[in-house]
Every structure is written in C-alpha cells, then in structure tokens.
Amino acid sequence: MKFLSNNKTKNASESIALESGLCDEIALIVKASPVEYPNIKNFIENAIKYKINRIKYNIENYDAVVTKDGNLIGKSNNVFTRCPVCDNLFLNKKERIKNGKYICPRCSEIVKYFVRRL
C-alpha cells in the first residue's frame, strides 16, 4: 500500500492508503491528462465526488446503461438524420431509413399538401 500524503499527519482525511497497482494506474491517468487532473490528489477527489453524486442523486440503472469504459450499452430505434429538403436534423426510425424515407415529418406534410393541390 502507498500513502498519498505524509504519515505524520494526525488528520485522517489527509492520508489515504491505496494498493500499489491502483496508485500506478492513477499516476498513468494523471500523466496522460495533466490539464484535467493536475495531480493524484485532484484525481481522487474528483472520483470520490463523482461516486457521492451517483449515490446522492440516485442515478438509476447507471451500470445497466453505461459500461465501465463509459460507452453506452442501450440501443435506440431512432437515429439522427439530416432532412434533404430543410437541411435540419431530426430523429428518424431505423425502419423508415431502411425503406428510403429520409424526409422529416414537417417537410413530408408540406410535400403531401402540395401534391394534393396539383
């Protein structure tokens, strides 16, 4: 175990014991992103705040939705698509895209309106 601060301190919050492997991993992360984490102490403080917020605000199903790497597990039936008529992004169902329907609902209604008028 490694101690992050001086062992002579009497305040328990000033010294933290970590396993050597964990301390080495933290050191690698801190070296990789020195702007985000200036030192090991800052990294540990941020990690603890993050964990406390997860408990405090009761983020439901976090482990079921996000992997340990931070990637989303859940699959969506919708995907963002750019409408070729108005050039805006909209959520389109994957089944509609397979059928070749790329126009947003608003533009689709406008086209249907003018088709009826012709």
Phi, psi and omega in degrees: 000142177248146176256136183279339179228183184295135179287347183281349181288144181267342180281124184293332181284351181268350178229133181230131178264130179232152173293149185297322179296319179293319179296322178294320178296318178297318179298321178295319179294319180294321178293326182288327180226076183290339179287316181286320180234099182294331179207174183295321180301317179297319178299314181294319178298317179295320180296319180292318178299319179297315180295318179297318179295324177297319179286315185295314183266004174050062178290108187283142175056029182299314183290336179280339184257326185241134178282174179295336178279349180096009179270147179284136179269319187300145178251139182254150175274350182250152177217147178288132181227143178267125180286127181288344182276306184258352177065026176257153175276143176212158177279121181241141177287143182297328179294322179294322180294321178298329179275000177085021180261102183249359184270139181293159182301324181295312179292327178297318177295321179295316179296317179297322179298313182287331177295321178294329183282340182283000000 
